[in-house]
Amino acid sequence: MLKRTITGAIYVAIITGFFFLRNYVDFRLFDILTFIFCAVGTFEVARAIKSRLYSGNFALSLIFGALYVPLFCVFEYLTAFRGAYACLIFAGISVIYQAVLTVIKKSDFSGFKVNVLPFLYPSVLLLTLLAANGLKSGFICLLLIFVISPCSDTFAYLVGMIYNKIRKGKAKKMCPRLSPKKTWAGAIGGIFGGVIGAIVIYFIVDKTDLLAVAKINVFLAFIIIGAVASVLTEIGDLFESYIKRKVGIKDMGKIMPGHGGVMDRIDGMSFAAVFIYFMFILLL
């Protein structure tokens, strides 16, 4: 428990440090954090499924994972072409390449799915962090992304544990094959946790810019964001559990003692980030 607490504190301190650099030095410095997530996350995913990858795809996927953020920055900050579009084209190239490779190797669709995974996941989902960072209200958007998912996870764990004790271990499991410890009570608690996290942010941040341009009541929008992002956090967790079950591992890595790997921390957040970003560009 002590090791887990210390590691968690260091992780929070690093995230806080990058928010400080973003707000008080240069907002583009936050992209470094996204680069770390993409590079390390891709490595963990590729390593987990390495035995099922086509020859050469392990190393190639690491290169792709490390190139998304630099590619975005070069186009976004140095040219008139949008960085997100450049990255999506880059991702499309990887999909086409894997499709051709699958045909050449006379493999099936399952082989294609496995091999294309580390070329897209988690990097394509995390592109929303780069895009959110450039928004006028980017600080609030990123704050929601980094706060809602941990709040959801924490409440899901606490509510699930307490309810399971009340039910004497008979709480209804949500998806026992993928994640035996997850319960429906925990999932509901996670939604409440995400909403509470979003409401806290609503009351502590300066919303002047949002209130001026929002197409929906901002308080209602935050509640919706908190609830839906919490559901997506659960989906992201289950997706990660699915990968780990398929390859027979407990954690995606050991870089964070007591927590596992980077992907064990950002799996749910990466899914939630997509929704939060699009809520901001469409309604806020």
Order of alpha helices (4+ residues) and beta strands (2+ residues): alpha-alpha-alpha-alpha-alpha-alpha-alpha-beta-beta-alpha-alpha-alpha-alpha
